Amino acid sequence: MSDNTGPRGGYLPGTEARVDMHEWGRLEWSVSAAIGNSDVLTVGRCFIHPGMGNPMHYHPNCDEALHVVKGNIRKHVGGDFFDMGPGDTISIPKGVMHRAENIGDDECELLICYDSANRQVVGEGLST
């Protein structure tokens, strides 16, 4: 028997993902406490327009794993830079400033996952 009291599991069709639109692209959320299908994870996809990037930000309460599905990005993590393409993955510890910049000619798609169902972010609302 589980000691967890929050929601667990559940199917969410892709057409029902929660979408947050931004000048630089969009975030599509499929798993989180706000959606009601997890009490331990936040999972989504990030789409960034060519030549654009999300603003510098950090997560004070969770680690992030980012996996490039398509496109090419330059990932800024702390003082380091990583040029990443399809199949590349990076893990970012909580509290570390980071951003992703699309350095390709097409929209990029990133799979993003956090070890908290209530992902917190500082700085993301700023425009690039």
C-alpha positions in Angstrom: 0.0 0.0 0.0 1.4 3.5 -0.9 1.9 6.2 1.6 1.3 8.9 -1.1 -1.9 10.9 -0.8 -1.7 12.8 -4.0 -2.9 11.9 -7.5 -1.1 9.2 -9.4 -1.2 8.3 -13.0 -3.8 9.0 -15.6 -4.0 9.4 -19.4 -3.8 12.8 -21.0 -4.3 13.0 -24.8 -1.8 15.3 -26.5 -4.6 17.6 -27.6 -5.3 18.3 -23.9 -1.8 19.4 -22.8 -1.8 22.8 -21.0 -0.1 25.3 -23.3 1.8 28.4 -22.2 2.5 30.7 -25.1 5.5 33.0 -25.1 7.1 35.4 -27.6 10.0 32.9 -28.0 7.9 29.8 -28.4 5.6 27.7 -26.2 5.6 25.2 -23.3 3.2 22.2 -23.5 2.6 20.5 -20.1 1.3 16.9 -19.8 2.2 15.9 -16.3 2.0 17.9 -13.1 0.1 18.5 -9.8 -1.8 21.4 -11.5 -3.0 19.0 -14.2 -3.8 16.4 -11.6 -1.9 13.4 -12.8 1.2 13.4 -10.6 2.4 14.3 -7.2 6.1 13.8 -7.9 6.9 15.0 -11.5 6.3 17.7 -14.0 6.8 16.7 -17.7 6.3 18.8 -20.8 7.7 19.8 -24.1 9.4 23.1 -25.0 9.2 24.5 -28.5 11.6 27.5 -29.4 11.3 29.5 -32.6 14.5 29.8 -34.8 16.9 32.5 -33.5 15.0 32.9 -30.2 15.6 31.7 -26.7 13.8 31.5 -23.4 15.1 34.0 -20.7 17.6 33.1 -18.0 15.8 31.4 -15.1 16.3 28.8 -12.4 14.2 26.4 -10.4 14.5 26.8 -6.6 12.7 23.5 -5.8 13.6 21.0 -8.5 16.2 19.5 -10.8 15.5 19.6 -14.6 16.4 17.0 -17.2 16.2 18.3 -20.8 16.3 16.1 -23.9 16.6 17.4 -27.5 14.0 15.8 -29.7 14.5 17.9 -32.8 16.5 20.9 -33.8 19.7 22.5 -32.4 20.1 24.6 -29.3 22.8 26.3 -27.3 22.2 25.6 -23.7 23.5 28.1 -21.2 24.0 26.5 -17.7 25.7 28.6 -15.1 28.8 29.9 -16.9 29.0 27.0 -19.4 27.6 26.6 -22.9 26.6 23.3 -24.6 25.7 23.0 -28.3 23.1 20.2 -28.4 21.2 18.3 -31.1 18.7 15.5 -31.4 19.4 12.7 -28.8 21.4 14.9 -26.5 20.4 15.2 -22.8 21.5 17.5 -20.0 20.7 17.5 -16.3 20.5 20.8 -14.5 20.6 21.0 -10.6 18.0 23.1 -8.8 19.1 26.7 -8.3 21.4 26.8 -11.4 20.6 29.6 -13.9 20.0 28.4 -17.4 18.3 29.1 -20.7 18.0 27.5 -24.2 18.6 29.3 -27.5 17.5 27.9 -30.8 20.6 28.0 -33.1 19.0 26.2 -36.0 16.8 27.1 -38.9 13.7 25.3 -37.7 11.7 25.2 -34.5 13.3 23.0 -31.9 11.5 20.6 -29.7 12.8 19.7 -26.2 11.4 17.2 -23.7 11.6 18.6 -20.2 11.1 16.8 -16.9 11.3 18.0 -13.3 11.5 16.0 -10.0 8.6 18.0 -8.5 5.0 18.0 -9.5 4.9 21.7 -8.4 7.8 23.1 -10.6 8.8 26.6 -9.4 10.6 29.0 -11.7 12.3 32.4 -11.1 12.9 34.6 -14.1 11.0 32.8 -16.8 8.4 35.6 -17.2 11.1 38.0 -18.6 11.2 38.5 -22.4 14.2 37.8 -24.4 
